[in-house]
């Protein structure tokens, strides 16, 4: 294995071996990720796994199947965007050292501490049972290198290896008893939600994920008020290394709609991070298509996560955005 690149198999074998040596914790084994099997659909399958789009609802009234709306949070949210031209090689493979440095830079800036060690110690505690909510969509998964980076930093904080667990589709069961969560996934255009980001990444914490599809996934914010999730997320990492900015139809993917943005968006607030990522995708679509071009469906779940469900800040005027590193092609509003 090269020093600069890490394979998914190597990471899983290494971390699973560590977990086996110390025993099984409260959640799934360290590093274990649900595999991509032929015909296995990603996290956005339709009702009963049919892949069909749910019937539209309404964005005007609260959907009674979800918990009552939460009070809107006041104040501001901080978001850090870090980019580095060297994080990908000429084949868009992750350079591990650069990615690790970017993550530490972003977390240090986000927390206001002087060193990366102090920053991570402010987010995680040695007694935590940590769940890393990943995303294993076969075309654009959470980088294994990022999963390992989070694992390594949690270990350095003092969390035992058998108390650190990574999962995606089995999160409802495997991460339910975790006391702390780190949410990490790539940003992409999405057939049902317009965009799939940090808010949508928690959909597998519900036994019936398809019930969030009506009205362009308007109530994804409700996921963050589930008892197994609420108040547990210490950090959100929206992966912007090669975002997917366009596509049509369920489970769409074309590599022609990826571009090497080479960034990470980091925040304690998933709504604010998703809003910044959404604006970057909008700007990229305008750049490529020469005009404003709507997504496959509305992206109002980001705003409603703020105004209806009270889980973060969607108003750009109340988001304090800090940019680090490479500035060319930022594609930011204003």
C-alpha positions as CSV (number, residue, x, y, z in Angstrom):
1,X,0.0,0.0,0.0
2,X,1.4,3.4,-1.0
3,X,2.0,6.1,1.6
4,X,-0.2,8.5,-0.2
5,X,-3.2,6.4,-1.2
6,X,-5.3,3.9,0.7
7,X,-7.7,1.2,-0.6
8,X,-11.1,0.5,0.8
9,X,-10.2,-3.1,1.4
10,X,-7.0,-2.2,3.3
11,X,-8.8,0.1,5.6
12,X,-11.7,-2.3,6.4
13,X,-9.2,-5.2,7.0
14,X,-7.0,-3.1,9.3
15,X,-9.8,-1.6,11.4
16,X,-11.9,-4.7,11.6
17,X,-8.8,-6.6,12.8
18,X,-8.3,-4.0,15.6
19,X,-12.0,-4.3,16.6
20,X,-11.8,-8.1,16.7
21,X,-8.8,-7.9,18.9
22,X,-10.5,-5.8,21.6
23,X,-14.0,-7.1,21.3
24,X,-17.3,-6.0,19.9
25,X,-18.7,-2.6,21.2
26,X,-22.2,-1.3,21.4
27,X,-22.4,-0.7,17.7
28,X,-21.1,-2.3,14.5
29,X,-17.5,-3.2,14.3
30,X,-15.0,-0.5,13.5
31,X,-14.6,0.2,9.8
32,X,-17.4,-2.2,8.8
33,X,-19.3,-0.8,5.8
34,X,-22.4,-2.3,4.2
35,X,-21.2,-3.7,0.9
36,X,-22.5,-2.8,-2.6
37,X,-24.1,-6.0,-3.9
38,X,-25.4,-6.3,-7.5
39,X,-28.9,-4.8,-7.6
40,X,-28.6,-3.2,-4.2
41,X,-30.1,0.3,-4.5
42,X,-28.7,3.3,-2.8
43,X,-30.3,5.1,0.1
44,X,-32.9,6.8,-2.0
45,X,-35.1,3.9,-3.1
46,X,-38.8,4.6,-3.3
47,X,-41.6,3.2,-1.3
48,X,-41.0,-0.4,-0.2
49,X,-37.8,-0.4,-2.2
50,X,-39.6,-0.1,-5.6
51,X,-37.6,2.9,-6.7
52,X,-40.9,4.7,-7.6
53,X,-41.3,8.3,-6.6
54,X,-43.6,8.9,-3.6
55,X,-46.7,11.0,-4.2
56,X,-46.1,14.7,-3.7
57,X,-47.3,16.3,-0.5
58,X,-47.4,20.0,0.5
59,X,-44.7,22.4,1.7
60,X,-47.3,24.7,3.2
61,X,-48.3,22.6,6.2
62,X,-46.4,20.4,8.6
63,X,-46.6,16.7,7.7
64,X,-48.3,15.0,10.7
65,X,-46.3,11.8,10.3
66,X,-43.2,13.6,11.7
67,X,-42.5,15.0,15.1
68,X,-43.9,18.5,15.8
69,X,-41.8,21.4,14.3
70,X,-39.0,22.6,16.5
71,X,-38.5,26.3,17.5
72,X,-36.3,28.1,15.0
73,X,-32.8,28.5,16.3
74,X,-31.5,32.0,16.5
75,X,-27.9,33.2,16.1
76,X,-25.4,32.3,13.5
77,X,-23.5,29.3,12.2
78,X,-19.9,28.9,11.2
79,X,-18.9,27.0,8.1
80,X,-15.3,26.3,6.9
81,X,-14.5,25.6,3.3
82,X,-11.0,24.2,2.7
83,X,-9.5,23.4,-0.7
84,X,-6.1,22.1,-1.9
85,X,-5.0,21.6,-5.5
86,X,-2.9,18.6,-4.5
87,X,-5.6,16.6,-2.7
88,X,-6.3,14.6,-5.9
89,X,-3.9,13.1,-8.4
90,X,-4.3,13.1,-12.1
91,X,-6.8,10.2,-11.9
92,X,-8.8,11.9,-9.1
93,X,-7.5,9.5,-6.5
94,X,-7.2,11.0,-3.0
95,X,-3.8,11.9,-1.7
96,X,-4.1,10.8,2.0
97,X,-1.6,13.2,3.5
98,X,-3.2,16.2,1.9
99,X,-6.7,15.2,2.8
100,X,-5.7,14.7,6.4
101,X,-4.1,18.1,6.5
102,X,-7.2,19.7,5.0
103,X,-9.5,18.1,7.6
104,X,-7.3,19.2,10.5
105,X,-7.1,22.7,9.1
106,X,-10.8,23.0,8.8
107,X,-11.6,21.5,12.3
108,X,-9.0,23.8,13.9
109,X,-10.4,26.9,12.2
110,X,-14.0,25.8,13.0
111,X,-13.4,25.3,16.7
112,X,-11.0,28.3,17.2
113,X,-8.3,26.3,18.8
114,X,-4.6,26.6,18.2
115,X,-3.8,23.0,17.3
116,X,-5.6,20.2,15.6
117,X,-5.2,18.0,18.7
118,X,-7.0,20.6,20.8
119,X,-9.7,21.0,18.2
120,X,-10.5,17.3,18.1
121,X,-10.4,17.1,21.9
122,X,-13.1,19.8,22.0
123,X,-15.4,17.8,19.7
124,X,-14.9,14.2,21.0
125,X,-14.3,12.7,24.5
126,X,-12.5,9.5,25.4
127,X,-15.7,8.0,26.9
128,X,-17.7,8.5,23.7
129,X,-19.0,5.7,21.6
130,X,-18.5,7.3,18.1
131,X,-20.5,6.6,15.0
132,X,-19.3,7.8,11.7
133,X,-22.3,8.0,9.3
134,X,-20.8,7.4,5.9
135,X,-22.3,7.0,2.5
136,X,-21.5,4.0,0.3
137,X,-23.3,5.0,-3.0
138,X,-21.2,3.0,-5.5
139,X,-20.5,5.9,-7.9
140,X,-19.5,8.6,-5.3
141,X,-19.0,7.2,-1.9
142,X,-17.5,8.8,1.2
143,X,-13.7,8.4,0.7
144,X,-12.2,5.6,2.7
145,X,-9.3,7.9,3.4
146,X,-11.7,10.3,5.2
147,X,-13.3,7.5,7.2
148,X,-9.9,6.4,8.3
149,X,-8.8,10.0,9.1
150,X,-11.8,10.4,11.4
151,X,-11.1,7.0,13.0
152,X,-7.4,8.0,13.6
153,X,-8.3,11.3,15.2
154,X,-10.9,9.7,17.5
155,X,-8.2,7.2,18.6
156,X,-5.8,10.0,19.3
157,X,-8.5,11.7,21.5
158,X,-8.5,8.5,23.5
159,X,-11.6,6.6,22.2
160,X,-11.0,2.9,22.2
161,X,-11.0,1.2,18.7
162,X,-14.0,-1.0,19.6
163,X,-16.0,2.2,20.4
164,X,-15.6,3.7,16.9
165,X,-18.0,2.5,14.3
166,X,-18.6,3.3,10.6
167,X,-21.8,2.5,8.7
168,X,-24.3,3.8,6.2
169,X,-27.3,1.6,5.4
170,X,-27.3,-0.2,8.7
171,X,-27.0,3.0,10.7
172,X,-30.5,2.7,12.3
173,X,-29.3,-0.3,14.3
174,X,-25.6,-0.2,14.2
175,X,-25.2,3.4,15.3
176,X,-28.2,3.8,17.5
177,X,-26.4,3.5,20.8
178,X,-23.5,5.7,19.9
179,X,-23.2,8.8,22.0
180,X,-21.5,10.9,19.3
181,X,-21.8,11.1,15.6
182,X,-19.6,12.4,12.8
183,X,-21.6,12.9,9.5
184,X,-19.5,12.6,6.3
185,X,-20.7,12.3,2.7
186,X,-20.1,13.7,-0.8
187,X,-22.5,16.3,-2.3
188,X,-24.4,15.3,-5.4
189,X,-27.5,16.2,-7.4
190,X,-30.4,14.0,-6.5
191,X,-33.6,12.9,-8.2
192,X,-36.0,13.2,-5.1
193,X,-34.3,16.0,-3.1
194,X,-32.7,18.1,-5.7
195,X,-29.4,17.6,-3.9
196,X,-28.2,14.9,-1.6
197,X,-26.0,16.3,1.2
198,X,-25.5,16.1,5.0
199,X,-29.2,16.4,5.9
200,X,-30.2,13.6,3.6
201,X,-27.3,11.4,4.9
202,X,-29.3,10.6,8.0
203,X,-32.2,9.0,6.2
204,X,-31.1,5.5,7.1
205,X,-31.7,6.3,10.7
206,X,-35.4,5.8,10.0
207,X,-36.9,2.3,9.3
208,X,-39.0,3.8,6.5
209,X,-36.7,6.2,4.6
210,X,-39.1,6.4,1.7
211,X,-41.6,8.3,3.8
212,X,-39.4,11.4,3.5
213,X,-39.7,11.5,-0.3
214,X,-43.0,13.5,-0.6
215,X,-42.8,17.1,-1.6
216,X,-39.2,16.9,-2.8
217,X,-38.1,15.5,0.5
218,X,-39.3,18.5,2.3
219,X,-39.0,17.0,5.7
220,X,-35.5,15.7,5.7
221,X,-34.8,18.0,8.7
222,X,-37.1,15.9,10.8
223,X,-34.5,13.1,10.7
224,X,-32.3,15.3,12.9
225,X,-34.9,15.3,15.7
226,X,-35.1,11.5,15.9
227,X,-34.2,10.3,19.4
228,X,-31.3,8.2,18.1
229,X,-29.8,11.3,16.4
230,X,-30.9,14.5,18.2
231,X,-28.0,16.3,19.8
232,X,-25.4,13.7,19.0
233,X,-23.7,15.1,15.9
234,X,-20.3,16.7,16.8
235,X,-19.1,17.4,13.3
236,X,-20.4,17.5,9.7
237,X,-18.1,17.0,6.7
238,X,-19.6,17.7,3.3
239,X,-17.1,16.1,0.8
240,X,-16.5,18.5,-2.2
241,X,-13.6,16.7,-3.8
242,X,-15.5,15.8,-7.0
243,X,-19.2,16.8,-6.5
244,X,-21.9,15.6,-8.9
245,X,-23.6,18.7,-10.2
246,X,-26.2,17.4,-12.6
247,X,-28.3,14.3,-13.5
248,X,-31.8,13.2,-14.4
249,X,-33.7,10.1,-13.2
250,X,-33.5,7.9,-10.2
251,X,-29.9,6.7,-9.3
252,X,-28.5,8.7,-12.2
253,X,-24.7,9.0,-12.6
254,X,-22.4,10.3,-15.3
255,X,-18.8,11.0,-14.7
256,X,-19.1,13.9,-17.2
257,X,-20.9,15.8,-14.4
258,X,-18.2,15.5,-11.8
259,X,-15.6,18.2,-11.5
260,X,-12.4,18.4,-9.3
261,X,-13.5,21.1,-6.8
262,X,-11.0,19.6,-4.4
263,X,-12.7,20.8,-1.2
264,X,-14.2,19.9,2.1
265,X,-17.0,21.9,3.8
266,X,-17.0,21.5,7.6
267,X,-19.4,22.7,10.2
268,X,-21.3,21.8,13.4
269,X,-24.4,22.8,11.5
270,X,-25.6,20.5,8.7
271,X,-28.1,23.0,7.3
272,X,-25.5,25.8,6.9
273,X,-23.0,23.4,5.3
274,X,-25.6,22.0,2.9
275,X,-26.6,25.6,2.0
276,X,-23.1,26.6,1.1
277,X,-22.7,23.4,-0.9
278,X,-26.0,24.0,-2.7
279,X,-24.9,27.4,-3.7
280,X,-21.7,26.1,-5.2
281,X,-23.6,23.5,-7.2
282,X,-26.0,26.2,-8.5
283,X,-23.0,28.3,-9.6
284,X,-21.4,25.4,-11.3
285,X,-24.6,24.6,-13.2
286,X,-24.9,28.2,-14.3
287,X,-21.3,28.1,-15.5
288,X,-21.7,24.9,-17.4
289,X,-25.1,25.5,-18.9
290,X,-24.8,29.2,-19.5
291,X,-27.9,30.0,-17.5
292,X,-29.8,29.3,-14.3
293,X,-31.0,25.7,-14.5
294,X,-33.3,24.2,-11.9
295,X,-32.4,20.9,-10.3
296,X,-34.5,17.8,-11.0
297,X,-36.8,18.9,-8.1
298,X,-36.9,21.6,-5.5
299,X,-34.2,21.9,-2.9
300,X,-36.4,23.5,-0.3
301,X,-35.6,20.8,2.3
302,X,-32.5,22.8,3.2
303,X,-34.5,25.9,4.1
304,X,-37.3,23.9,5.8
305,X,-34.7,22.2,8.0
306,X,-34.2,25.7,9.4
307,X,-37.7,27.2,9.3
308,X,-39.8,24.1,10.0
309,X,-37.5,21.8,11.9
310,X,-35.1,24.1,13.7
311,X,-32.0,22.1,13.1
312,X,-29.7,24.7,11.7
313,X,-29.3,27.9,9.7
314,X,-30.1,28.2,6.0
315,X,-30.0,32.0,5.7
316,X,-26.7,32.9,4.0
317,X,-26.8,36.2,5.9
318,X,-26.5,34.3,9.2
319,X,-23.7,31.9,8.0
320,X,-20.1,32.9,8.8
321,X,-18.1,31.3,6.0
322,X,-14.4,31.0,6.2
323,X,-12.4,29.8,3.2
324,X,-9.0,28.3,3.5
325,X,-6.4,27.3,0.8
326,X,-6.9,27.3,-3.0
327,X,-9.2,30.2,-4.1
328,X,-9.5,29.7,-7.8
329,X,-13.0,28.7,-8.9
330,X,-14.6,29.0,-5.5
331,X,-18.0,29.6,-7.1
332,X,-19.4,31.3,-4.0
333,X,-22.3,33.8,-4.0
334,X,-21.6,37.4,-3.5
